[in-house]
Amino acid sequence: EQRSIADMHRITIKPELATATVVGDQEKIKSIFDNLLSNAIRYSPDGGNIELHLARDGARAVIDVRDQGPGIAPREREKVFDAFFQGRHTNARGVVKGSGLGLSIAHAYTRLHKGTIEVVHSARGAHIRVALPLAGA
């Protein structure tokens, strides 16, 4: 669903996805990753790359979303999951207009599925990690 916007800005999405099964509400899990990918596209520069990495780690599926945008300032890392929070950064295309709800929804749905979501320190761009329990774990 995000491909047309990524293509419009010549953003390459680079998936590296292992096979993993989690149990939960399919629409809510889809919403988690739609919101993360939408943010990554919104903040990425034209011609940039977004990396999606899914791996199994013990009893969890761990998904990393990395972009090449301005990143998330250390003092904003905990706040980004608050409803209506909008960081100070803009992207290369100008002011970023959003509702401030995407990461809040992703956080709520991740916790609903007994998972975790966090901002991981990154030298460049934003890096969000979601971990969800694997089916049967």
C-alpha positions as CSV (number, residue, x, y, z in Angstrom):
1,E,0.0,0.0,0.0
2,Q,2.9,2.4,0.5
3,R,4.7,1.4,-2.7
4,S,3.3,4.2,-4.9
5,I,4.4,6.9,-2.4
6,A,7.8,5.4,-2.1
7,D,8.1,5.1,-5.9
8,M,7.0,8.7,-6.4
9,H,10.0,9.8,-4.3
10,R,12.4,7.1,-5.7
11,I,12.7,5.5,-2.3
12,T,13.9,1.9,-2.4
13,I,12.5,-0.5,0.2
14,K,15.0,-3.2,0.9
15,P,13.4,-6.2,2.6
16,E,15.3,-9.0,4.3
17,L,12.6,-11.1,5.8
18,A,12.8,-14.5,7.6
19,T,9.7,-16.6,8.0
20,A,7.9,-16.1,11.3
21,T,4.4,-16.5,12.5
22,V,2.8,-14.4,15.2
23,V,-0.7,-14.8,16.6
24,G,-2.9,-11.8,16.8
25,D,-5.4,-9.4,15.1
26,Q,-4.2,-9.3,11.5
27,E,-5.5,-5.8,10.9
28,K,-3.8,-4.4,14.0
29,I,-0.5,-6.1,13.2
30,K,-0.8,-4.8,9.6
31,S,-1.5,-1.3,11.1
32,I,1.7,-1.4,13.2
33,F,3.9,-1.9,10.1
34,D,1.9,0.4,7.8
35,N,2.5,3.2,10.3
36,L,6.2,2.4,10.7
37,L,6.7,2.2,6.9
38,S,4.6,5.4,6.3
39,N,6.8,7.3,8.8
40,A,10.0,5.9,7.2
41,I,8.8,7.1,3.8
42,R,7.7,10.5,5.0
43,Y,11.1,11.2,6.6
44,S,13.3,9.6,4.0
45,P,15.0,11.8,1.4
46,D,14.2,11.4,-2.3
47,G,16.3,8.6,-3.6
48,G,16.8,7.1,-0.2
49,N,16.6,3.6,1.1
50,I,14.4,2.0,3.8
51,E,15.6,-1.3,5.3
52,L,13.1,-3.8,6.6
53,H,14.6,-6.7,8.5
54,L,12.6,-9.6,10.1
55,A,14.4,-12.2,12.1
56,R,13.5,-14.8,14.7
57,D,15.1,-14.3,18.1
58,G,14.3,-17.0,20.5
59,A,10.5,-16.9,21.1
60,R,10.1,-13.5,19.3
61,A,9.8,-12.2,15.8
62,V,12.0,-9.0,15.7
63,I,11.3,-6.5,13.0
64,D,13.6,-3.5,12.3
65,V,12.6,-0.5,10.2
66,R,15.5,1.8,9.3
67,D,15.4,4.9,7.1
68,Q,17.9,7.6,6.0
69,G,16.0,10.6,7.3
70,P,17.0,13.0,10.0
71,G,16.5,10.4,12.8
72,I,15.0,10.9,16.2
73,A,16.7,13.1,18.7
74,P,17.6,11.4,22.0
75,R,15.3,13.6,24.0
76,E,12.4,12.7,21.8
77,R,12.8,8.9,21.8
78,E,10.3,8.2,24.6
79,K,7.9,10.9,23.5
80,V,7.5,9.6,19.9
81,F,5.0,7.0,21.1
82,D,2.8,9.6,22.8
83,A,-0.4,10.5,21.0
84,F,-0.2,13.7,19.0
85,F,3.5,14.1,19.5
86,Q,5.3,15.6,16.5
87,G,9.1,15.9,16.6
88,R,11.1,18.9,15.6
89,H,12.5,17.4,12.4
90,T,11.3,17.9,8.9
91,N,12.3,15.8,5.9
92,A,14.2,16.8,2.8
93,R,10.9,17.6,1.0
94,G,9.9,20.3,3.6
95,V,7.7,20.4,6.6
96,V,6.2,17.0,7.5
97,K,2.5,17.2,8.2
98,G,1.1,14.3,10.1
99,S,-1.5,13.6,12.8
100,G,1.1,12.5,15.5
101,L,-0.9,9.3,15.9
102,G,1.0,6.7,13.8
103,L,3.6,5.7,16.3
104,S,1.2,6.0,19.2
105,I,-1.1,3.5,17.4
106,A,1.8,1.2,16.6
107,H,2.8,1.3,20.3
108,A,-0.6,0.5,21.5
109,Y,-1.2,-2.4,19.1
110,T,2.3,-3.8,19.8
111,R,1.6,-3.8,23.5
112,L,-1.8,-5.3,22.9
113,H,0.0,-8.2,21.3
114,K,2.4,-8.5,24.3
115,G,5.2,-7.1,22.2
116,T,7.7,-4.3,22.6
117,I,8.5,-1.3,20.4
118,E,11.5,0.9,20.8
119,V,13.7,3.5,19.1
120,V,17.1,2.1,18.6
121,H,20.1,4.4,18.5
122,S,21.3,5.0,15.0
123,A,24.1,7.0,13.6
124,R,21.9,8.0,10.6
125,G,18.2,8.0,10.2
126,A,15.5,6.5,12.4
127,H,15.6,2.9,13.5
128,I,12.5,1.4,15.1
129,R,12.4,-2.2,16.4
130,V,9.3,-4.2,17.1
131,A,9.4,-7.6,18.8
132,L,6.3,-9.8,18.9
133,P,5.9,-13.3,20.4
134,L,6.1,-16.1,17.9
135,A,3.1,-18.4,17.6
136,G,3.5,-21.3,20.0
137,A,6.0,-19.5,22.2
